[in-house]
Amino acid sequence: MVWHGVYSCGHGAGGRLGLNDERARTAFTGPLGTLQDVEVKSLACGGKHNLLLSRAGKVYSWGYNDSRQTGHGVEDLSDWEPRWIRALETVKVVQIAAGEDHSVALTDRSEVFTWGRGLHGQLGHGDVSDVWFPFLVKGLQGKGIKSIGCGYENTFAITGTGKVLGFGSAASGKLGNGDVDGGIGGNVYLPVQLKSLAKFTIIQATGGKNFSMFLSHTGQLYSVGYAANGQLGIPFEEVESLNLPYTGTMQEVSHKGVFVKYVSCGDSHSLALSEDGIVYSWGSGINWALGHGGTEDTFTPKMVAMLEADPCVSVSAGGYHSAAVSATGRIYTWGRNFVGQLGTGQNIDDHSADHVQRLPTRVILKGSVDSSEMAMRVGCGQCHTILQVCVVETCR
């Protein structure tokens, strides 16, 4: 059997590192013992909780549970170690997604289950109640859903024909529903089709705190929501022409000649991975989260030059930090590091230190260049990072 391990670093509050305590870790620590025999298919980080999907179709969760986002149905505010979500035992899950305080799972029968915080309608059940266990979204039954995604307070479901249905918060226009079905600033409590994307075939939908990104099958990105710091990936002149610092009208992200195959959104910045493994970033440059060596906002996708020579297979944008995994199994991190979320081992108790990494820096697992483990995929939360690794001889 292929050996897989999950490591974590950063803020430990609420058990989000899965290490059975609340201590911060400045270096990637693991493997997480309860996942020792689990073959990992994918990872999903919420703001303060995590989901993991096994190749067998089982979902595991851990971390903050203040809105019941871990799905175990317990009153405890924290789940300290990864645990299998028993409420999903009768279905086979094929995809997972996590928002700030809610979780989503898609089954092989195109069924969508949601749980966690429901205040903005992001669970799609028609009300604002928190849900303790995975609960079927009835409004998506029979829609042929093939993919799911989350923003902070909203959820997206994509049909087999590339049409997008959304629900949750429409603040700053980020739901992409324009002035209808709740309008800009309102909430949408049941799934509605996003007509602004009707002429495109969408394959991925995701979002940050106040904006959303949609990827088409042609490798083109579209965006909507808050624009003032470059989040939408459109030129500064176009942002200036908007009547407000946000828009509910779908925008075409400016990345001509670049075929994007994946996009990840943080609080106010994004990372895109091209088909040839090149990483691009844009949005707010605060805390050096973009990896260009400065804190200036970047309004259109810009190549992260430090990673050009080592093409990547996985990227993730966190609160104010970023991470990437290369095809050679190397892990790179950059941005804010005040609680160790970059995994570099920096002493966070040194108050005289500058707890940021201005450019992508390779992190050596277990402190050795000759480590027998290589990185496969990475996920970033608000202030923590999780990493899947495997033994070199059995990887990929």
C-alpha positions as a Markdown table, in Angstrom:
| # | Residue | x | y | z |
|---|---|---|---|---|
| 1 | Met | 0.0 | 0.0 | 0.0 |
| 2 | Val | 1.2 | 3.5 | -0.8 |
| 3 | Trp | 2.1 | 5.3 | 2.4 |
| 4 | His | 0.6 | 8.8 | 2.8 |
| 5 | Gly | 1.1 | 11.2 | 5.7 |
| 6 | Val | -0.5 | 14.5 | 6.6 |
| 7 | Tyr | 1.6 | 17.2 | 8.3 |
| 8 | Ser | 0.5 | 20.6 | 9.7 |
| 9 | Cys | 1.9 | 23.8 | 11.0 |
| 10 | Gly | 0.8 | 27.3 | 12.2 |
| 11 | His | -1.9 | 28.3 | 14.7 |
| 12 | Gly | -3.1 | 25.4 | 16.9 |
| 13 | Ala | -6.1 | 26.9 | 18.5 |
| 14 | Gly | -9.2 | 24.8 | 18.3 |
| 15 | Gly | -7.3 | 21.7 | 17.3 |
| 16 | Arg | -6.9 | 22.8 | 13.7 |
| 17 | Leu | -3.5 | 21.2 | 13.4 |
| 18 | Gly | -4.9 | 17.8 | 14.4 |
| 19 | Leu | -2.2 | 17.3 | 17.0 |
| 20 | Asn | -4.4 | 17.0 | 20.0 |
| 21 | Asp | -3.5 | 20.3 | 21.6 |
| 22 | Glu | -3.6 | 24.0 | 20.9 |
| 23 | Arg | 0.1 | 24.7 | 20.6 |
| 24 | Ala | 1.4 | 26.5 | 17.5 |
| 25 | Arg | 3.9 | 24.6 | 15.4 |
| 26 | Thr | 6.5 | 26.6 | 13.4 |
| 27 | Ala | 7.7 | 23.5 | 11.4 |
| 28 | Phe | 5.5 | 20.9 | 9.6 |
| 29 | Thr | 4.7 | 18.4 | 12.3 |
| 30 | Gly | 3.3 | 14.9 | 11.9 |
| 31 | Pro | 2.3 | 12.6 | 10.5 |
| 32 | Leu | -1.2 | 12.9 | 12.0 |
| 33 | Gly | -1.6 | 9.5 | 13.8 |
| 34 | Thr | -5.3 | 9.0 | 13.1 |
| 35 | Leu | -4.7 | 9.2 | 9.4 |
| 36 | Gln | -1.8 | 6.8 | 9.3 |
| 37 | Asp | -3.6 | 4.1 | 7.2 |
| 38 | Val | -5.6 | 6.6 | 5.1 |
| 39 | Glu | -4.8 | 7.0 | 1.4 |
| 40 | Val | -5.4 | 10.7 | 0.7 |
| 41 | Lys | -7.3 | 11.9 | -2.3 |
| 42 | Ser | -7.7 | 15.6 | -1.5 |
| 43 | Leu | -7.6 | 18.2 | 1.3 |
| 44 | Ala | -9.7 | 21.2 | 2.0 |
| 45 | Cys | -9.0 | 24.0 | 4.5 |
| 46 | Gly | -11.7 | 26.2 | 6.0 |
| 47 | Gly | -10.8 | 29.2 | 8.0 |
| 48 | Lys | -10.1 | 27.2 | 11.2 |
| 49 | His | -11.1 | 23.6 | 10.3 |
| 50 | Asn | -10.0 | 21.0 | 7.8 |
| 51 | Leu | -11.6 | 18.2 | 5.6 |
| 52 | Leu | -9.8 | 15.3 | 4.1 |
| 53 | Leu | -11.1 | 12.9 | 1.4 |
| 54 | Ser | -9.7 | 9.4 | 1.2 |
| 55 | Arg | -9.4 | 7.4 | -2.0 |
| 56 | Ala | -12.1 | 5.1 | -0.6 |
| 57 | Gly | -14.6 | 8.1 | -0.5 |
| 58 | Lys | -14.6 | 8.7 | 3.2 |
| 59 | Val | -14.4 | 12.2 | 4.7 |
| 60 | Tyr | -12.4 | 13.1 | 7.8 |
| 61 | Ser | -12.5 | 16.4 | 9.7 |
| 62 | Trp | -10.8 | 18.2 | 12.6 |
| 63 | Gly | -10.4 | 21.7 | 14.0 |
| 64 | Tyr | -12.8 | 24.4 | 15.3 |
| 65 | Asn | -16.4 | 23.3 | 15.6 |
| 66 | Asp | -18.1 | 26.4 | 16.9 |
| 67 | Ser | -20.6 | 26.3 | 14.1 |
| 68 | Arg | -20.6 | 22.4 | 13.9 |
| 69 | Gln | -18.5 | 22.6 | 10.7 |
| 70 | Thr | -16.7 | 19.3 | 11.5 |
| 71 | Gly | -19.9 | 17.4 | 11.1 |
| 72 | His | -19.6 | 15.0 | 14.0 |
| 73 | Gly | -22.8 | 16.3 | 15.7 |
| 74 | Val | -21.1 | 17.1 | 19.0 |
| 75 | Glu | -21.3 | 20.2 | 21.2 |
| 76 | Asp | -17.6 | 20.4 | 21.7 |
| 77 | Leu | -16.1 | 23.6 | 20.2 |
| 78 | Ser | -13.0 | 21.7 | 19.0 |
| 79 | Asp | -12.2 | 18.4 | 17.3 |
| 80 | Trp | -8.6 | 17.8 | 18.3 |
| 81 | Glu | -7.7 | 15.0 | 15.9 |
| 82 | Pro | -8.9 | 13.9 | 12.4 |
| 83 | Arg | -12.0 | 11.7 | 12.7 |
| 84 | Trp | -14.2 | 9.9 | 10.1 |
| 85 | Ile | -17.6 | 11.6 | 9.6 |
| 86 | Arg | -19.9 | 8.7 | 10.3 |
| 87 | Ala | -23.0 | 10.6 | 9.0 |
| 88 | Leu | -21.6 | 10.1 | 5.4 |
| 89 | Glu | -20.9 | 6.3 | 5.8 |
| 90 | Thr | -23.7 | 5.3 | 3.4 |
| 91 | Val | -22.4 | 7.4 | 0.5 |
| 92 | Lys | -19.2 | 7.6 | -1.5 |
| 93 | Val | -17.8 | 11.1 | -1.5 |
| 94 | Val | -15.9 | 12.2 | -4.6 |
| 95 | Gln | -15.2 | 15.9 | -3.8 |
| 96 | Ile | -15.0 | 18.2 | -0.7 |
| 97 | Ala | -14.9 | 21.9 | -0.1 |
| 98 | Ala | -14.7 | 24.2 | 2.9 |
| 99 | Gly | -15.7 | 27.8 | 3.6 |
| 100 | Glu | -14.9 | 29.9 | 6.6 |
| 101 | Asp | -17.2 | 28.0 | 8.9 |
| 102 | His | -19.1 | 25.5 | 6.7 |
| 103 | Ser | -18.4 | 22.3 | 4.8 |
| 104 | Val | -19.6 | 20.7 | 1.6 |
| 105 | Ala | -19.3 | 17.2 | 0.1 |
| 106 | Leu | -20.3 | 15.8 | -3.3 |
| 107 | Thr | -21.1 | 12.1 | -3.8 |
| 108 | Asp | -20.7 | 9.8 | -6.8 |
| 109 | Arg | -24.5 | 10.1 | -7.3 |
| 110 | Ser | -24.3 | 13.9 | -7.7 |
| 111 | Glu | -25.7 | 14.5 | -4.3 |
| 112 | Val | -24.5 | 17.5 | -2.3 |
| 113 | Phe | -24.3 | 17.6 | 1.5 |
| 114 | Thr | -23.6 | 20.7 | 3.6 |
| 115 | Trp | -23.1 | 21.3 | 7.3 |
| 116 | Gly | -21.8 | 24.0 | 9.7 |
| 117 | Arg | -22.7 | 27.7 | 9.8 |
| 118 | Gly | -25.9 | 28.7 | 8.0 |
| 119 | Leu | -26.3 | 32.3 | 8.9 |
| 120 | His | -25.9 | 33.6 | 5.3 |
| 121 | Gly | -27.8 | 30.7 | 3.6 |
| 122 | Gln | -24.5 | 29.1 | 2.6 |
| 123 | Leu | -25.9 | 25.6 | 3.4 |
| 124 | Gly | -28.7 | 25.9 | 0.8 |
| 125 | His | -31.4 | 24.6 | 3.0 |
| 126 | Gly | -33.7 | 27.6 | 2.9 |
| 127 | Asp | -32.9 | 29.0 | 6.4 |
| 128 | Val | -30.1 | 30.4 | 8.6 |
| 129 | Ser | -29.8 | 27.5 | 11.0 |
| 130 | Asp | -26.5 | 25.9 | 11.7 |
| 131 | Val | -26.5 | 22.2 | 10.8 |
| 132 | Trp | -24.6 | 19.7 | 13.0 |
| 133 | Phe | -24.4 | 16.8 | 10.5 |
| 134 | Pro | -24.1 | 16.5 | 6.7 |
| 135 | Phe | -27.5 | 17.2 | 5.3 |
| 136 | Leu | -28.7 | 16.7 | 1.7 |
| 137 | Val | -29.3 | 19.9 | -0.3 |
| 138 | Lys | -32.6 | 19.1 | -1.8 |
| 139 | Gly | -32.5 | 22.0 | -4.2 |
| 140 | Leu | -29.6 | 20.4 | -6.0 |
| 141 | Gln | -31.2 | 17.0 | -6.5 |
| 142 | Gly | -31.6 | 16.1 | -10.1 |
| 143 | Lys | -29.3 | 18.9 | -11.3 |
| 144 | Gly | -26.5 | 16.6 | -12.3 |
| 145 | Ile | -23.9 | 18.3 | -10.1 |
| 146 | Lys | -20.3 | 17.3 | -10.9 |
| 147 | Ser | -18.2 | 19.8 | -8.9 |
| 148 | Ile | -18.5 | 22.0 | -5.8 |
| 149 | Gly | -16.7 | 25.0 | -4.4 |
| 150 | Cys | -16.8 | 27.5 | -1.5 |
| 151 | Gly | -16.2 | 31.1 | -0.8 |
| 152 | Tyr | -16.1 | 32.3 | 2.8 |
| 153 | Glu | -19.9 | 32.5 | 3.2 |
| 154 | Asn | -21.2 | 31.0 | 0.0 |
| 155 | Thr | -21.3 | 27.7 | -1.9 |
| 156 | Phe | -21.2 | 26.9 | -5.6 |
| 157 | Ala | -22.3 | 23.7 | -7.4 |
| 158 | Ile | -21.4 | 23.1 | -11.1 |
| 159 | Thr | -23.5 | 20.8 | -13.3 |
| 160 | Gly | -22.1 | 18.3 | -15.9 |
| 161 | Thr | -22.8 | 20.9 | -18.6 |
| 162 | Gly | -20.8 | 23.6 | -16.8 |
| 163 | Lys | -23.7 | 25.7 | -15.4 |
| 164 | Val | -23.2 | 27.2 | -11.9 |
| 165 | Leu | -25.7 | 27.3 | -9.0 |
| 166 | Gly | -24.9 | 29.4 | -6.0 |
| 167 | Phe | -26.2 | 30.2 | -2.6 |
| 168 | Gly | -25.1 | 32.2 | 0.5 |
| 169 | Ser | -23.9 | 35.7 | 1.0 |
| 170 | Ala | -24.0 | 38.2 | -1.9 |
| 171 | Ala | -22.0 | 40.9 | -0.1 |
| 172 | Ser | -20.1 | 43.0 | -2.5 |
| 173 | Gly | -21.7 | 41.1 | -5.4 |
| 174 | Lys | -19.5 | 38.1 | -4.7 |
| 175 | Leu | -22.2 | 35.5 | -5.3 |
| 176 | Gly | -22.3 | 36.5 | -9.0 |
| 177 | Asn | -26.1 | 36.8 | -9.2 |
| 178 | Gly | -26.1 | 40.5 | -10.0 |
| 179 | Asp | -29.1 | 42.4 | -8.7 |
| 180 | Val | -31.5 | 39.4 | -8.6 |
| 181 | Asp | -32.2 | 36.7 | -6.1 |
| 182 | Gly | -31.3 | 38.7 | -3.0 |
| 183 | Gly | -29.3 | 41.4 | -4.8 |
| 184 | Ile | -25.9 | 42.8 | -3.9 |
| 185 | Gly | -25.5 | 42.7 | -0.2 |
| 186 | Gly | -28.3 | 40.2 | 0.5 |
| 187 | Asn | -28.4 | 36.5 | 1.2 |
| 188 | Val | -29.6 | 33.7 | -1.0 |
| 189 | Tyr | -31.0 | 30.7 | 1.0 |
| 190 | Leu | -31.7 | 28.2 | -1.8 |
| 191 | Pro | -29.6 | 27.3 | -4.9 |
| 192 | Val | -30.1 | 29.7 | -7.9 |
| 193 | Gln | -28.4 | 29.5 | -11.3 |
| 194 | Leu | -25.9 | 32.2 | -12.0 |
| 195 | Lys | -27.2 | 33.6 | -15.2 |
| 196 | Ser | -24.1 | 35.8 | -15.6 |
| 197 | Leu | -22.1 | 32.6 | -16.4 |
| 198 | Ala | -24.8 | 30.9 | -18.5 |
| 199 | Lys | -22.8 | 31.2 | -21.8 |
| 200 | Phe | -19.6 | 29.7 | -20.3 |
| 201 | Thr | -18.7 | 26.1 | -19.5 |
| 202 | Ile | -17.4 | 26.4 | -15.9 |
| 203 | Ile | -15.3 | 23.7 | -14.3 |
| 204 | Gln | -14.2 | 25.3 | -11.0 |
| 205 | Ala | -15.8 | 27.9 | -8.7 |
| 206 | Thr | -14.2 | 29.3 | -5.5 |
| 207 | Gly | -13.9 | 32.5 | -3.6 |
| 208 | Gly | -12.2 | 34.7 | -1.0 |
| 209 | Lys | -13.6 | 36.9 | 1.7 |
| 210 | Asn | -15.4 | 39.4 | -0.6 |
| 211 | Phe | -14.9 | 38.1 | -4.2 |
| 212 | Ser | -15.3 | 34.9 | -6.3 |
| 213 | Met | -13.5 | 33.2 | -9.1 |
| 214 | Phe | -14.8 | 30.9 | -11.8 |
| 215 | Leu | -12.7 | 28.9 | -14.2 |
| 216 | Ser | -14.0 | 27.8 | -17.7 |
| 217 | His | -13.0 | 24.7 | -19.7 |
| 218 | Thr | -11.0 | 27.0 | -22.0 |
| 219 | Gly | -8.7 | 28.0 | -19.2 |
| 220 | Gln | -10.2 | 31.5 | -18.8 |
| 221 | Leu | -11.0 | 33.0 | -15.4 |
| 222 | Tyr | -14.0 | 35.1 | -14.5 |
| 223 | Ser | -14.4 | 37.2 | -11.3 |
| 224 | Val | -17.0 | 39.2 | -9.3 |
| 225 | Gly | -17.1 | 41.1 | -6.1 |
| 226 | Tyr | -14.7 | 43.4 | -4.3 |
| 227 | Ala | -12.1 | 44.9 | -6.6 |
| 228 | Ala | -10.3 | 47.7 | -4.8 |
| 229 | Asn | -7.1 | 45.8 | -4.0 |
| 230 | Gly | -6.9 | 43.9 | -7.3 |
| 231 | Gln | -8.9 | 40.9 | -6.2 |
| 232 | Leu | -10.8 | 40.6 | -9.5 |
| 233 | Gly | -7.7 | 40.4 | -11.7 |
| 234 | Ile | -8.7 | 43.2 | -14.0 |
| 235 | Pro | -6.5 | 46.3 | -14.9 |
| 236 | Phe | -6.4 | 49.2 | -12.5 |
| 237 | Glu | -8.1 | 51.4 | -15.1 |
| 238 | Glu | -11.1 | 49.1 | -15.2 |
| 239 | Val | -11.3 | 49.1 | -11.4 |
| 240 | Glu | -11.3 | 53.0 | -11.5 |
| 241 | Ser | -14.1 | 53.0 | -14.0 |
| 242 | Leu | -16.4 | 51.1 | -11.6 |
| 243 | Asn | -19.0 | 53.2 | -9.7 |
| 244 | Leu | -18.2 | 51.4 | -6.5 |
| 245 | Pro | -15.1 | 49.5 | -5.2 |
| 246 | Tyr | -17.1 | 46.3 | -6.0 |
| 247 | Thr | -19.2 | 45.0 | -8.7 |
| 248 | Gly | -21.9 | 42.4 | -9.2 |
| 249 | Thr | -21.1 | 42.2 | -12.9 |
| 250 | Met | -19.0 | 39.3 | -14.0 |
| 251 | Gln | -15.5 | 40.4 | -15.1 |
| 252 | Glu | -13.0 | 38.6 | -17.4 |
| 253 | Val | -9.7 | 38.2 | -15.6 |
| 254 | Ser | -6.8 | 39.6 | -17.6 |
| 255 | His | -4.4 | 36.7 | -18.3 |
| 256 | Lys | -4.2 | 36.5 | -22.1 |
| 257 | Gly | -2.1 | 33.6 | -23.4 |
| 258 | Val | -2.1 | 31.8 | -20.1 |
| 259 | Phe | -4.2 | 28.6 | -19.8 |
| 260 | Val | -5.3 | 28.3 | -16.2 |
| 261 | Lys | -6.1 | 24.9 | -14.8 |
| 262 | Tyr | -6.7 | 25.7 | -11.1 |
| 263 | Val | -7.3 | 28.8 | -8.9 |
| 264 | Ser | -7.2 | 29.3 | -5.1 |
| 265 | Cys | -8.5 | 32.3 | -3.2 |
| 266 | Gly | -7.3 | 33.6 | 0.1 |
| 267 | Asp | -8.7 | 36.5 | 2.1 |
| 268 | Ser | -7.9 | 39.1 | -0.5 |
| 269 | His | -5.5 | 37.5 | -2.9 |
| 270 | Ser | -5.5 | 34.6 | -5.4 |
| 271 | Leu | -3.1 | 32.1 | -6.9 |
| 272 | Ala | -3.5 | 30.5 | -10.3 |
| 273 | Leu | -1.7 | 27.4 | -11.7 |
| 274 | Ser | -1.3 | 27.3 | -15.4 |
| 275 | Glu | -1.3 | 24.1 | -17.5 |
| 276 | Asp | 2.5 | 24.1 | -17.6 |
| 277 | Gly | 2.9 | 24.5 | -13.8 |
| 278 | Ile | 3.6 | 28.2 | -13.6 |
| 279 | Val | 2.2 | 30.1 | -10.6 |
| 280 | Tyr | 0.5 | 33.5 | -10.9 |
| 281 | Ser | -0.7 | 35.7 | -8.1 |
| 282 | Trp | -2.7 | 39.0 | -7.8 |
| 283 | Gly | -4.8 | 41.0 | -5.3 |
| 284 | Ser | -3.7 | 42.5 | -2.0 |
| 285 | Gly | 0.0 | 42.4 | -1.4 |
| 286 | Ile | -0.2 | 43.0 | 2.3 |
| 287 | Asn | 2.2 | 40.8 | 4.3 |
| 288 | Trp | 4.0 | 39.8 | 1.1 |
| 289 | Ala | 1.3 | 37.1 | 0.3 |
| 290 | Leu | 1.8 | 37.5 | -3.5 |
| 291 | Gly | 5.4 | 36.3 | -3.5 |
| 292 | His | 6.7 | 39.2 | -5.7 |
| 293 | Gly | 9.0 | 40.6 | -3.0 |
| 294 | Gly | 6.8 | 43.6 | -2.1 |
| 295 | Thr | 3.6 | 44.6 | -0.5 |
| 296 | Glu | 2.1 | 46.5 | -3.4 |
| 297 | Asp | -1.4 | 45.4 | -4.7 |
| 298 | Thr | -1.2 | 43.6 | -8.0 |
| 299 | Phe | -4.3 | 44.1 | -10.2 |
| 300 | Thr | -3.7 | 41.5 | -12.9 |
| 301 | Pro | -2.1 | 38.0 | -12.7 |
| 302 | Lys | 1.6 | 38.2 | -12.4 |
| 303 | Met | 4.0 | 35.2 | -12.6 |
| 304 | Val | 5.7 | 34.3 | -9.3 |
| 305 | Ala | 9.2 | 34.4 | -10.8 |
| 306 | Met | 10.9 | 32.5 | -8.0 |
| 307 | Leu | 8.9 | 29.4 | -8.9 |
| 308 | Glu | 9.3 | 29.5 | -12.6 |
| 309 | Ala | 12.2 | 27.0 | -12.6 |
| 310 | Asp | 10.3 | 24.4 | -10.5 |
| 311 | Pro | 6.9 | 23.9 | -12.1 |
| 312 | Cys | 4.1 | 23.3 | -9.6 |
| 313 | Val | 1.2 | 20.8 | -9.2 |
| 314 | Ser | -0.6 | 22.3 | -6.2 |
| 315 | Val | -1.1 | 25.8 | -4.8 |
| 316 | Ser | -3.1 | 27.3 | -2.0 |
| 317 | Ala | -3.9 | 30.8 | -0.8 |
| 318 | Gly | -4.5 | 31.4 | 3.0 |
| 319 | Gly | -5.4 | 34.3 | 5.1 |
| 320 | Tyr | -2.2 | 36.3 | 4.4 |
| 321 | His | 0.1 | 33.5 | 3.3 |
| 322 | Ser | 0.6 | 31.2 | 0.3 |
| 323 | Ala | 2.0 | 27.8 | -0.5 |
| 324 | Ala | 2.9 | 25.7 | -3.5 |
| 325 | Val | 4.1 | 22.2 | -4.2 |
| 326 | Ser | 6.3 | 21.4 | -7.2 |
| 327 | Ala | 6.2 | 18.4 | -9.4 |
| 328 | Thr | 9.5 | 17.4 | -7.8 |
| 329 | Gly | 7.9 | 17.2 | -4.4 |
| 330 | Arg | 9.2 | 20.4 | -3.0 |
| 331 | Ile | 7.1 | 22.6 | -0.7 |
| 332 | Tyr | 7.4 | 26.4 | -0.9 |
| 333 | Thr | 5.7 | 29.0 | 1.4 |
| 334 | Trp | 5.6 | 32.8 | 1.7 |
| 335 | Gly | 3.8 | 35.7 | 3.3 |
| 336 | Arg | 2.8 | 36.2 | 6.9 |
| 337 | Asn | 4.4 | 33.8 | 9.5 |
| 338 | Phe | 3.4 | 35.3 | 12.9 |
| 339 | Val | 2.1 | 31.9 | 14.2 |
| 340 | Gly | 4.4 | 29.6 | 12.2 |
| 341 | Gln | 2.0 | 29.0 | 9.3 |
| 342 | Leu | 4.9 | 28.9 | 6.8 |
| 343 | Gly | 6.5 | 25.9 | 8.4 |
| 344 | Thr | 10.0 | 27.4 | 8.2 |
| 345 | Gly | 10.8 | 26.8 | 11.9 |
| 346 | Gln | 11.3 | 30.5 | 12.6 |
| 347 | Asn | 11.2 | 31.4 | 16.3 |
| 348 | Ile | 7.8 | 33.2 | 16.6 |
| 349 | Asp | 8.6 | 34.2 | 20.2 |
| 350 | Asp | 11.4 | 36.5 | 19.0 |
| 351 | His | 9.5 | 39.8 | 19.0 |
| 352 | Ser | 12.4 | 41.6 | 17.2 |
| 353 | Ala | 12.1 | 39.3 | 14.2 |
| 354 | Asp | 10.2 | 40.2 | 11.0 |
| 355 | His | 7.7 | 37.4 | 10.8 |
| 356 | Val | 7.1 | 37.4 | 7.1 |
| 357 | Gln | 8.7 | 35.7 | 4.1 |
| 358 | Arg | 8.9 | 38.1 | 1.2 |
| 359 | Leu | 9.6 | 35.5 | -1.5 |
| 360 | Pro | 8.7 | 31.8 | -1.9 |
| 361 | Thr | 11.1 | 29.8 | 0.2 |
| 362 | Arg | 11.6 | 26.0 | 0.1 |
| 363 | Val | 10.7 | 24.3 | 3.3 |
| 364 | Ile | 12.7 | 21.1 | 4.1 |
| 365 | Leu | 10.6 | 18.4 | 5.6 |
| 366 | Lys | 12.1 | 16.9 | 8.7 |
| 367 | Gly | 15.0 | 19.3 | 8.4 |
| 368 | Ser | 16.9 | 17.2 | 5.9 |
| 369 | Val | 17.6 | 17.7 | 2.2 |
| 370 | Asp | 17.7 | 13.9 | 1.9 |
| 371 | Ser | 14.3 | 13.4 | 3.4 |
| 372 | Ser | 12.6 | 10.2 | 2.2 |
| 373 | Glu | 9.3 | 12.0 | 1.9 |
| 374 | Met | 8.0 | 14.3 | -0.8 |
| 375 | Ala | 5.1 | 16.8 | -0.8 |
| 376 | Met | 2.1 | 16.1 | -3.0 |
| 377 | Arg | -0.6 | 18.7 | -2.2 |
| 378 | Val | -1.1 | 21.6 | 0.2 |
| 379 | Gly | -3.9 | 23.5 | 1.8 |
| 380 | Cys | -3.9 | 26.9 | 3.6 |
| 381 | Gly | -6.4 | 28.0 | 6.2 |
| 382 | Gln | -6.6 | 31.4 | 7.9 |
| 383 | Cys | -3.4 | 30.9 | 10.0 |
| 384 | His | -2.4 | 27.3 | 9.4 |
| 385 | Thr | -1.2 | 25.0 | 6.7 |
| 386 | Ile | -1.7 | 21.3 | 6.1 |
| 387 | Leu | 0.4 | 19.2 | 3.7 |
| 388 | Gln | 0.1 | 15.7 | 2.2 |
| 389 | Val | 3.4 | 13.8 | 1.8 |
| 390 | Cys | 4.3 | 10.3 | 0.7 |
| 391 | Val | 7.4 | 8.1 | 0.6 |
| 392 | Val | 9.5 | 8.9 | -2.5 |
| 393 | Glu | 9.6 | 5.3 | -3.7 |
| 394 | Thr | 5.8 | 5.0 | -3.8 |
| 395 | Cys | 4.7 | 8.5 | -4.8 |
| 396 | Arg | 2.9 | 9.5 | -8.0 |
